[in-house]
Amino acid sequence: MKCASCDTRRCREGKDCTPREVQPEYVAEDLDMMKAASKIEANFYMQKTRLEELILFAKEMGYRKLGVAFCLGLGDEARTLCHILEKDFMVESVCCKICGVDKEKYGLDKIRDGRETTCNPIAQATMLNRAGTDLNIIVGLCMGHDIMFNKYSEAPVTTFIVKDRVLAHNPAGALYSGYYQRNRFGMGNK
């Protein structure tokens, strides 16, 4: 499949380009998520922020306990998010440096000399699994750590903030900037 290169986008009109064996049969939990997502999109299209949609989705799904896995560099944002979510849900939060494991223990590269604590996405997921969260929310986990967190989380995961230190946590900025595309990725004029 090369959907990103398609100019017609006829799938919006119901054209099916996929092999039959790829089409899913949704199990009940997945269908519930699809219904909740569709309901929010149909009722609030271009009216709600991602945060408002997150709250609506969690309520629609009947979730009671939410988990927030966050980077210490976005601690203020995580605190604000948790405060907002606690109006409607029980909220557990786990920072990235949980367990305080020295990078030298695993031979990991360091930013600077001296003791440096590694992020621990597996421990973050484990703690939220133990807490019995219904939905986990990522706030700025590092590239790779977010993938590991998703892998080990027993609850479904959504990302609220993607870490991008260069573009003020707006990674899509690299796609919108013609200057950036030309100078960093050698793409033609945009």
Summary of the structure (lengths in Angstrom):
residues: 190
radius of gyration: 19.7
end to end distance: 25.0
largest distance: 58.3
contacts: 474
relative contact order: 0.11
helix: 46%
strand: 13%
